[in-house]
Amino acid sequence: GRFVPHATNMPQPPNAPALPNRVSRRSMITQLLYTSASRHPRGHSSDFEILQDALSHNRVQGVTGYLLRDIGGFCQVLEGPAEIVEPLFARISGDPRHSDVVLRMRRQVPERGFLGWSMGYASLSPEDSAFLATCFAEGAGGILLAFERTIQVGSADT
């Protein structure tokens, strides 16, 4: 099978700040893609805790993104203002629930790839895990392909 979603789009609550899809050149959106090794097996209670932390923090801070989980680790895209995303990534990097955090991509873009998603979540099949691993091994072009694939997964769930 392909990507198996475990959570659906979590809409922004009524009191959350509006998230613009397009921004001016001066206020580009920062997108980060990283991978990490989980310290617990897939389905462990820490997976739910990570998703809950992301949902509660991201809604308030105006961060959107998608978390992919395979049998041994995570692949996550975060997007939002640089002044929010950069410290968030530093905090995530130090989280004891995972290790071997590798920043695969950081870029500035004029629009979000995951508008409306405070944090999407899907579990990866072994085939999709192998596909992403191949993409990461191919360097910059492969990482962009992996990023685009992650956007496709998020779009398919909406």
C-alpha positions as CSV (number, residue, x, y, z in Angstrom):
1,G,0.0,0.0,0.0
2,R,0.9,3.6,-0.3
3,F,0.8,6.2,2.5
4,V,-1.6,5.2,5.3
5,P,-3.0,8.3,7.0
6,H,-3.5,8.1,10.8
7,A,-4.9,11.6,11.3
8,T,-6.8,13.9,9.1
9,N,-6.4,17.6,8.5
10,M,-6.6,19.4,11.8
11,P,-8.3,22.7,11.0
12,Q,-7.2,25.9,12.7
13,P,-9.5,26.8,15.7
14,P,-11.6,29.9,15.4
15,N,-9.3,32.0,17.6
16,A,-6.1,31.0,15.8
17,P,-4.3,33.6,13.6
18,A,-5.1,33.4,9.9
19,L,-2.4,31.7,7.9
20,P,-1.9,33.4,4.6
21,N,-1.1,31.1,1.7
22,R,1.0,33.6,-0.2
23,V,3.3,36.2,1.4
24,S,5.3,39.2,0.2
25,R,9.0,38.8,-0.7
26,R,9.9,40.4,2.6
27,S,8.0,37.8,4.6
28,M,8.8,34.5,2.9
29,I,7.8,31.2,4.5
30,T,10.6,29.0,5.9
31,Q,10.2,25.3,5.1
32,L,12.4,22.7,6.9
33,L,12.5,19.0,6.2
34,Y,14.3,16.7,8.6
35,T,14.5,13.0,9.4
36,S,15.3,11.4,12.7
37,A,15.5,7.9,14.4
38,S,12.7,7.2,16.9
39,R,13.7,5.8,20.3
40,H,10.4,3.9,20.4
41,P,8.6,1.5,18.0
42,R,5.9,2.9,15.8
43,G,2.6,3.1,17.6
44,H,4.2,3.8,21.0
45,S,2.4,6.4,23.2
46,S,5.2,8.9,22.4
47,D,3.9,9.1,18.8
48,F,0.6,10.4,20.1
49,E,2.4,12.8,22.5
50,I,4.5,14.2,19.7
51,L,1.5,14.8,17.5
52,Q,-0.4,16.4,20.4
53,D,2.5,18.7,21.2
54,A,2.7,19.7,17.5
55,L,-1.0,20.4,17.2
56,S,-1.2,22.5,20.4
57,H,2.0,24.5,19.7
58,N,1.7,24.9,15.9
59,R,-1.9,26.3,16.0
60,V,-0.9,29.1,18.3
61,Q,2.4,29.9,16.6
62,G,1.2,29.8,12.9
63,V,3.3,26.8,12.0
64,T,2.0,24.2,9.4
65,G,3.5,20.9,8.3
66,Y,3.3,17.2,8.0
67,L,4.9,14.3,10.1
68,L,5.5,11.0,8.4
69,R,6.3,7.9,10.6
70,D,7.9,4.7,9.5
71,I,8.9,1.7,11.5
72,G,12.1,3.3,12.7
73,G,11.8,7.0,12.5
74,F,10.3,10.3,11.4
75,C,10.3,12.6,8.4
76,Q,8.8,16.0,9.1
77,V,8.2,19.2,7.2
78,L,7.7,22.4,9.2
79,E,6.8,25.7,7.6
80,G,6.1,29.2,8.9
81,P,7.9,32.4,9.8
82,A,11.7,31.9,10.3
83,E,11.6,33.5,13.7
84,I,9.2,30.7,14.8
85,V,10.4,27.7,12.8
86,E,14.1,28.0,13.6
87,P,13.7,27.9,17.4
88,L,11.0,25.2,17.0
89,F,13.4,23.0,15.0
90,A,16.1,23.6,17.7
91,R,13.7,22.4,20.4
92,I,12.6,19.4,18.3
93,S,16.3,18.5,17.6
94,G,16.8,18.2,21.4
95,D,13.7,16.1,22.1
96,P,14.7,12.9,23.8
97,R,12.0,10.8,22.0
98,H,14.2,10.7,18.9
99,S,17.9,10.9,17.9
100,D,20.1,11.3,14.8
101,V,18.2,14.4,13.6
102,V,19.3,15.3,10.1
103,L,18.2,18.6,8.5
104,R,17.6,17.6,4.9
105,M,16.3,20.9,3.5
106,R,15.8,24.5,4.5
107,R,14.4,27.0,2.0
108,Q,12.4,30.2,1.7
109,V,9.2,30.0,-0.3
110,P,6.4,32.5,-1.1
111,E,3.6,30.1,-0.1
112,R,2.8,27.2,2.2
113,G,2.7,23.6,1.0
114,F,0.4,22.6,4.0
115,L,-2.0,25.5,4.4
116,G,-4.6,24.6,6.9
117,W,-2.6,21.8,8.5
118,S,-1.4,22.6,12.0
119,M,0.2,19.1,11.7
120,G,-0.8,16.3,9.4
121,Y,0.3,12.7,10.2
122,A,0.7,9.5,8.2
123,S,2.3,6.2,8.7
124,L,4.6,5.1,5.9
125,S,4.5,1.7,4.2
126,P,7.8,-0.2,3.8
127,E,7.7,0.8,0.1
128,D,7.3,4.5,0.8
129,S,10.1,4.4,3.4
130,A,12.4,2.8,0.8
131,F,11.4,5.5,-1.8
132,L,12.1,8.3,0.6
133,A,15.5,6.7,1.7
134,T,16.4,6.6,-2.0
135,C,15.4,10.2,-2.5
136,F,17.6,11.3,0.4
137,A,20.6,9.3,-0.9
138,E,20.3,11.1,-4.2
139,G,21.2,14.5,-2.8
140,A,19.5,17.8,-3.4
141,G,17.3,16.8,-6.3
142,G,16.2,13.7,-4.4
143,I,15.4,15.7,-1.3
144,L,13.2,18.1,-3.4
145,L,11.4,15.0,-4.8
146,A,10.9,13.7,-1.2
147,F,9.5,17.1,-0.2
148,E,7.1,17.2,-3.1
149,R,6.0,13.6,-2.3
150,T,5.3,14.7,1.3
151,I,3.1,17.6,-0.1
152,Q,1.2,15.0,-2.3
153,V,0.5,12.9,0.8
154,G,-0.9,15.9,2.7
155,S,-3.0,17.0,-0.3
156,A,-4.4,13.5,-0.7
157,D,-5.8,13.6,2.8
158,T,-7.7,16.8,2.4
